[in-house]
Amino acid sequence: MENTTLNSVETAIENNLKHIHELLAKGEFIEAMETYLHEEVELREANDAPKKGKAFNVKFEQDFIDNQLSEFVRYDVNNYAVKGNNSFYDAVMELKLKDGSTMLSEQTVVTEWRDGKIYRERYYHA
């Protein structure tokens, strides 16, 4: 019985993750965040302090988009895995910024899910 429940949890997370990747591939970062972030989410870039709360994180992202982003180029997900309440994937994100520079980020993303939402997420960059 437990294995069936776990598989259904993993299947739900995988479906949500696939939808998030579809949104990110189109540059729809805010929609992905509004849909999938838990109210008490903690997002963490590498070794930085976590940014806490859905409202704070959505506003932080919107400010970045409004003030720094010139053009969304791509968000490509390569590999992903789901185990229990956790997911893992690697991606490449490329953005053109208003200062004329290009931001190219190769990252691995580790996510803890709660109630079908992203509860804790950490980005490891190369």
C-alpha positions, 0 to 999 in steps of 0.5 A: 500500500505504501509503495502505491501511495509513494508512486502516486506522489512521485507521479504527481510531482513528475507531472507538476515538474513537467508543466513547470519545465514547459512554462520555463521553456516559454519564459513564463517564470511568474506563472510557474511561480504563482502556480507551483510555489508553496506559500511558505516556500524557501528558494536558495541560490547556491550558498546564499541565504534562502528567500522566504515566502511565495509573495516575496519570491514572486515580487523578487522575480518580477522586479528582476524581469522589470528592471534587468531582463531585456530578452528571454533566450532559453531555458532547456531542461536536460535530465530530471528525476523524482524520488519520494517528495524530492525532484532533481534536474539540470538546466541551462538558462540564457537571458539577455540583460538590459546592461547588454550582457548575457546571463548564461546559467548552467544549474542543477535544481533540487526541490522538496515538495509539499502538498503538490507545491515547491516547498524548498528549492536550491539552485547549484550553478556552474 
